[in-house]
Amino acid sequence: DQYYVKGEKQPLNGRYSDRYPGGQIKHKCTFKDGLFHKKYKSWYSNGWAAKRKRYKNGQLHGKWVNWYPKVLQQEKFLEGSCETGSYSYYTLETDKPVAAFVKNFKNDTLNGKYTDWHFTGKIRTIGNYVNGHKMGEWVFWNNNEELVGRCTYYKDTLQNGVFLNWHENGLIALEGQAYESKRIGTWYGYSEDGYKSLEMSYLNGKLEDRYYYMVRCEYTLRGNYSNGLRHGEWSYEYQDGKTKIETWDRGELIKTQWRP
């Protein structure tokens, strides 16, 4: 996007800054012909660093660093007595900013080393991008600094090894294995508060079975896949004891019935 002087058609040039209502600096950046150029910096309202980026004629070019805020509050969404979702929260155990991730760009495309950290400051992931794609070895650690995963990518395709993905609060969101570019075995998904919410079984890269666990909410969903398509009975087990059964045939819904 190109930026202009307010109320005029003249593109912005030079250094600009913005402040919070209390006077604390919020942003600092440089424009060239209305485009971000060179350094971009932002801060949280408590004065901690929030983001550092580098641009070249409007394109990300160089290192991009994000830091965690001091506190991310939790908000829960309720429907009756059922918790339908939430934002996780954390409080940094330090009086200094902790980096969330570091990315490297070249001509607006991810290139080079990628690193992210748990909010405790311990390394979580190290990997590499080439021309915008995940490439080579990616390594994962838990918050106890134990190696928990190692896998390889080729142009974003998971090749071999143990894969992990994380929620913002540092808990594992998804884990599984791959071999020769195919997902294998059972993959597990977890909610932001650590509860298992999903199981997926793969055979030669094809999704065979998928089980959803939502027992803390409105219903528990269970079902199967055949060659990547819903097949057989899918059950919705509600908290009031009723169960809805859907019958599927290779991705086509055949019938729906209720059981008391």
Protein Blocks (a to p, Z undefined) as FASTA:
>chain_A
ZZddehiabdcedjdddddfkopafbdcddeehiaehjaddddfkopafbdcddeehiae
djddddddfbdcdddddehjacfbdcdddddfbfbdcdfbdcddeehiaedjdddddfko
pafbdcddeehiaehjdddddfkopafbdcddeehiafbdcdddddfkopafbdcddeeh
iaehjdddddfkopafbdcddeehiafbdcddffkmmbdcddddeehiaehjdddddfko
pacddddeehiafbdcddZZ
